[in-house]
């Protein structure tokens, strides 16, 4: 094999894995499911920045989507995100493997496969956690750049990778944890880059700190979101084999079967052995071991101490970020992937037919999880044509009807999805944030949404017209999902005017004038200032990267 092929082929393997996962999802249409909601054009609105009473759960990802879909359109952006998750994950692990110098290309490909192709990715992809997974894809790039920073170079790449992690609060926390441990690990510690990384997390951090509503969550949500046993002998073995998501409906169908179970524990044992070998070569492995240990403890907290965790999330603002502890598992996946590659390298140094053995190891994660091929159960769908016509009629803040968080619409093959209406329509909405998990309704955090929900329930019980409450909350319109079932809003709200009636959606105007809803100017100013700081930091990183590249080219 030529030297050029040896250099190029490792970079092509992530491309092939990406095609195996996403090819069916690239057909025309939208891939939406659970929390993955892309629409033709998400309008840039002030509420997307996290200045309303709703919890800023989609900050900063919604703003970034709203800006980018003005350039490429929502459908193209949807496809780009789906491709970017496995592609950037695989390319990042390839780059990290080369940086670590722990083995040849074939063991590196095994590490890449495990990092791209594992239950954590499959379950979170099906759950629609696209922003979290983009942060996951940025993690190997972050580790690589942090290692370079310890040697005195690579700060632009570190900040760009930190920005990728900061698309969500949980991803940002994970990125800060991993980066902090590596940069501060004994030897050649570096402190200042962590300050810059914190600035990149400022949009969600500041929006949460100045949040106008309550920032505590229903204590019952701890049990609802606790890690689950998927047939691997308990919650802990399930987490160690990189699964355990709270929602049983998104777990790949073959999890817990005999062969996948054997393969999963075989890869776990190899990963542990590989991490030990890595530790003996380079003590910096300890930083990732600590990060992975913390990830497992966070994932197990809701299982081993649900009462204590419930007390914390019910009384400590912001602690609800940790109720779904399994989503912080990325450092463990990264550690196991590197360890798996190291173990494969050690085996190949002693095994006959090393190419056959190596190829088998490379394909082992795929054999353990064939359900990820083709997108882990995601499908392409199309928004109904009458939604676009309804949007032309809607002329003010609205609420979706029925007032529930999730839908299972016919146009999406009855697959559950977070109600797309608040994103699809360009007017602001009061968004329901109560969740039904395991048949139990969990309280939301937005007082405005709670007031609306209470008004509707009172109307059902006593026949009281909720119109005065809705107008007081600034709502003048209802958008009705006709496929969702349930009673007509006319049964509860008197004097509605039907402005549009389509086959799947109807638009009604309430009688009366909605009360204006004003955000406190200081809160808006503080949140926007956080965006300016994060943007300036990101621009500095981009400028630094361009300068570095131009210097390299001139030196050649």
N, C-alpha and C positions, 0 to 999 in steps of 0.2 A: 504494500500500500504506500502511495506516495506521501511525502511530507505534507503536501497541501491538503490531501484527503484527511490525514490525521488531524489537521487543524480545523477543518470545516465540518466534518461529520458530527462531532459532539454538539454543534450548534443547530444541526438539522433535526436531531432527535426530539427536542422540545416542539419543533414545528409539526412533526408527525403526530406526537401525542395530542397536540392541540386540535389537529384535524380529526383525530379519532373521537375526541370528546364533542367538538362543536359543529362538525360538518352538517348534520341534519338541521341544526338551528340557524343556519345561514340563509335558508330560503326566505323569500319575501314575507314580511309580517313581523309581529312583535312577540318576543318571548317574555311572558309575564307569569309570575307565580309567587304566591305568598308576598314577601317584601320586595321582590323585583318588579317594579312598576315603571315602565318607560312609556311615554306618550309622544304624539307627533311634535308637540311644542310646549314644553314646560315654561310658562311665562316667568320672567324674573320679577319677583314681588318681594316686598319688604318682609312678609311673614316667613319666607324661606330662610332668612338670616337668623331666625330664632328670637325675635323680639315680641312675640305674642305670648299668650298665657299657656299655649301648648308646649310640652316638653320638646326641646330642640334635638330630637332623635336623629333627624336627617341633616344635621349641620356638620360639615359644610357640603356634603355630597349633593344635596338638591340644588344649591346655588351653582355649583360647578356644572351639573347637568343642564340647568337652565341656560347657562352661558354657552356651553358647547353645542347644544342642539339648535342654537340659532345659526351655527356655522354648518353643521353636517346633517341636521335633522335627527329627530328622536329615534327613528328606526335604525339608521346607520350607527348612531351612538350605542344603541342597544347591542347590535352585533359586535361593535368594536370592544365593548366591555367584556362580552362573553369570550371573545378570542384572547383579549389581553390577560385574563386571569390565568389560564394554563400556560400561555406563551411566556409571559413575564416571569411566572413561577419557574418554569423550566430553564429559561435563559439565565435567570438570576442564580439558580443552583449550579448551572454550568460554570458561570463566572466565579462563584464562590469556591467550587471544587478546584478550579485552577489556582485561585489565590492561596488556598490552604496547602496545595501540593501534597495531598495525602495518597495519591495513586494515579493510575493511568486512566485513559478515556473510558474504558469499559466499566470499571467500578463507578466512575463518575456518572455514567449513563444510568446505572442502577440507583444511585442517589437521586438523580433527576426524576426517574420514574416514580419512586416512592413519594417525593415531594409533590409531584403533580397529581398522582393517582392514588388517593387514599380516602378513607371514609370521611374524614373531616371536610375535605373539599367536596365530596359527593353530597353529603348531608347539608352543608351550608349553601351549596349551589342550588339544590332543590328548594331550600328554604328561602332562596332569593336574596341572600346576604352578599350582594355583589360588591358593595363598597368595603365590607370587611375582608372579602377575598382579594380585592385589589391591594389592601394593606398587607395581607398574607403574602401576596406575590412580591411585594416590595421588601419583605423581610430578609431574604438572602442578599439582596443588594445592600441593605442597611448593614448587615453583619460584615460584608466585604469592605464597605467603605469605612466602617468603624475600625476594622483591623488596620486599614491603611492609615487612618488618622493616628493610630497609636505609633505609627512610624513617621508621622509628620506630614502626610499628604492626603488628598482626597476629600476635603471638606465640601466642595460643591455636590459631589455624588452623595455624600452623607445627608445633606439637607434635602436633596431631591427625593431620596428614598424615605426620609422622615416625613416629607409631605405626602407621599403615597400612603404611608401608614395612617396619617392623620385624617383620612377621608371619613373616618368614624371615630367616636370617642373610644370604643374598645380597641380598635386598631391603633389609635394614638397611644393609649396606655401601654399596649404590648410593645410598640416600637420604642417608647421611652424606657421601658424596663430593660429590654434587650440591649439597646444602645448604652444605657447607663452602666449596666454590668460590664460590658466589654470595655468601654472607655475608662471606667474607674478601676478595672481589675489591676491588681498589683503588677508593677512593671513599668510601663510607660503610659500612665494614665493621662487623660485629657478631659478637662472640665468644660471649657467654653462652648464646644459644639452642642452640649446639652441645653444650654440657654437658648440657642438659636432654634433647636428642635422644639422647645416649649413654645416659642413664638409661633411656630408653624401650627401648633395645636390650639392657638389662642381662639380661633372662631368658635369651636364647640365648647371650649373651656370657659370662655367669658360669657357666652350665651347661657350656659348652665348656671354660672354664678349669679347672673343678674336676672334669672328666670322669674317671670311675674307670677307664675302659679306655684303650687306646692311641688317640692322636689323629692318627696318621699313616695314610696310605692306600697301597694297592698302587700302585707306580709304573707298572704296566701300564695303570692306569686313565686316565692322561694321553692316551695314544694312542686309547684306546677312546672317550673323551669329547671328543676334539678336534673343532673345527668342520669341517664337510664342505662340499665343492663340490656344489652342487645344479644344475649345468649352466650356471653363470654365468661360467665362465672361471677358476675357482679359488676357494679358500676366502675370500680377501680380497674379491673382487667379490660373492661370495655374502653375506658379512657386511654389506657396504655396501648391499646390497639387502634387508637386514634378515632374512635367513634363516641357515642353516648349522647347525641343531641336529644333535647327534651321532647321533640315532636316525633312520635312513632310513625307518622304517615310519610315522613321524608327519608326514613332509613332504607337503604338499598335492600331489595328483596332477598339477596343471598347472604346477608349478614347473619351469622350464627349457624350457617350450614357447615357440615363437617370439613370439607376441603378448604373453604375460605378460613375457617377457624384455625386449622392446622397451619396454613400459610401465614396467617396473621401472627401467631405465636412464634413461628420460625423466624419471621422478619424481626419480631421484637427481640428475640434472643440474640440474633445476629447484630442488631443495632446496639444492644447493651455491650456485647463483646467489642464492637467497633469503637464505641465511645471510650471504653477502657484503653484500647490501643492508642486512640487519639490523645487521650489525657497523658499517656506516657511520653508522647512525642512533643506535646505542646500544652502547657498548663492553662492556656487561654480557653481550652475546652471547658474548664470549670465554670466560666461565665455562662455558657449556654446550659450547662447542667443545672446551675442554680435557677436560671430563668425557666427551664422546663419543670423543675421541682415546684416552683411557685405556681406555674400554670396548672399542674396537677392538683395542688392544694386548693386553688381557687375553684377548679372544676369539682372537687369532692366536697367543698364546704357545705353546699346545700343538701348533700347526702348524709354526711356524718353529724352535722350540727344544724339541722334546719331551724330549730327554735331560736338559737342564738343569732343566726343570719337573718331570720325574720324580724327579730327585734331591731337589728341594725338597720335594715332597709326601711323599716317603718318609722324610724326616728332620726336617722342621719341623712340629710339631704345629699343626693347624688349617689348614695350607696346602692341604689337599684341598678346601677351599671353592672354590678357583679352578681345579680340574681341568676343570670344565665352563664354560669361559670365555664361551661364547656366551650364557649366561643373564644376563650383565651388560650386555647390549646396549641396555637401556632408555634410557640418556641419548642414544644415537645416534638411536633412534627419535623421541624427543622433539625433538631438534634438527632432524632432517629434516622432521618434521611442521610445525614453525614455519616453517622455511625454505621448504617447499613452499607454505604459505599466503602468505608474503611474495612469492614468485615469481608466484603466481597473481594477487595484487593488482597487481603491476607489469604483468603482461600485460593485465589488464582495463582498465587506465588507457589503453591504446593500441589495443586490439583493437576492431573493430566487432562488433556483436551480442554485447556483453559478457556478457549473461545466458546465452546459449547456450554461449559459451566457458567461462564460470564453472561452469555446470552440468556440462559435460563434464569439467572438472578435478575437480569434487567427486566424480564417479562413477569417475574413473580408477583409484583404488586397488581399487575393487570389481571393475572389469573385469580388473585384473591378478591378482586372487585370488578367483575366484568360489567356490572350494572352501570358503571360510570360512562361506558362507551355510548355515544349518541346523546349525551347531555343529562344523564341521571334522572330521566323521566320528564325533563322539560320539553315543551312542544311550542310550535309556532302557531299564533292565532292572529285574528284581525279585529280591530275595533268596529262596532256596528256603524254603518254609514250615517244613521240619524244622530249620532253623537255630535258630529261636526255641525249639523244644522241646529241642534239644540244650543250649541255654544254661541251661535250668532244671535240667539234670542235672549240668553241669560245676560242680565244687565246690572248685577249687584251681588253682594255677599250672599252665600247660600248654605244650605245644609243638604247632605245626601239623604235620601229616603229609600229604604229603611235606615234608621240611624244606628248602623252597626259597622264595625271596622272592616270585616272581611266579607267577600262575596265568593260564590262559586258559579260564575255566569256560564250560560250555554255557549256563548261565543268563545269562551276559553276552555271548552271541553269539560266544563264543570270542575276544573281544577281551581282550588282556592287561591285567591289573590287579595291583597290589600286593596280596598276600594280605590279604583283609579280616578274616580270623578274629581276629587280635590286637586289632582295634578292635571287631568285632561282639560278641565275648564279653566279659563284664564281669570276668573273672579276668585277672590279669597273665600275660604270655606271654614265653617266650624267643623272640625274633624273628630268623629267619635274615637275615643282611645281606650274604651273598655275592651277587654279581651276575654274570649270564652276558650278556656283550656281544660280539656278533660271533662267537659260538661259543667264546669264552674265558671261563673262570671267574676273576673278580676276587676277591681276598681281602677279607673284611670287617674291621671294626674292633672288634667286640664280643668280648672274650675268652670270655665265657660262651657266646655262640652258637658260637664256634669250637670250644670244648670239646665241645659237643653234636654238632656236625657231624662232628668227628673220631671221636667214639664210634660214630656211626652207620656211618661208612665202615669203621671197624675191624670192626664187627659184620658187615658185608657181606663183607669180605675173609677174616676168620678165624673167623667164627661166634661171636665173643665177645659175651656178653649185655651191652648198654649200660645195663641198669637201674641198677646201682650209680652210674654217672656221672650219669645223669639225676636220681636221688634226691639226689646230692650237690649238684647245681645247683638244687635246690629244685623240681624238676618231679615232679608226681604224676599228671599226666593227659596223654593224647594226644587231639587232635581231628583226625580223619581226613577229608580231602577225597576222597570216593569217586570223584569225576569226574576227579581229577587223574591217575589211573593209577598205575603203579608197583607194587612189591610190597606185600603186606599187612604191617602192623607185627608181626603175630603170627609172621612168618618170622624176625624179628630179636630180638624181645623176648619172653621167656618169662613166663608167669604173668599176662598181661593179663586184666583183667576187663572185658567189654563192658557198659557202663552204658547205652548207647543206640545204636540202629541205625536210621538214617533212609535215605531214598532217595539223598541226596547227601552226608550227613555221619554219621559214627559217633564215639562218645565211649568211650574206654577209660581205665581206672584202672590205674596201675602197682602192683605189689605192693611193700609197704614204706612207710616214712614219709619224706617229703621233708625234707631238711635246711633249717632256716629260713635265709632270706637277709636279712641285715640291712645296711642302708645306714649308712654312718658318719654319726652325728648332725651333725657339723660341716658335712659337705657338704650335707645337707638344709637345715640352718639358713641357710647362705650362699645357696643357690639361692632359698629362699623369701624371704630378705631382698631379693634382687634383684627378685623379683616385687613386693614391697611398695613398693620405690622406684619401679619403673616404674608401678605402679598409682597411687601418690600423684601422680606427675608428670602422668599422664593425667587424673586427677580435677581437678588444678589447671588444666589446659588447658580441661577442660569447664566448670569454674566460671568461668574467665575469659571463655569464649565466651558463656555465659549472661549474665554481667554486662554485657558489651559490647552484646549484643543488646537487653537491657532499657534500657540507656542510650540507644541509638539510638531505640527506640520512644518513650521519654519525651521525647526532644528533638523528636520529631515532633508 
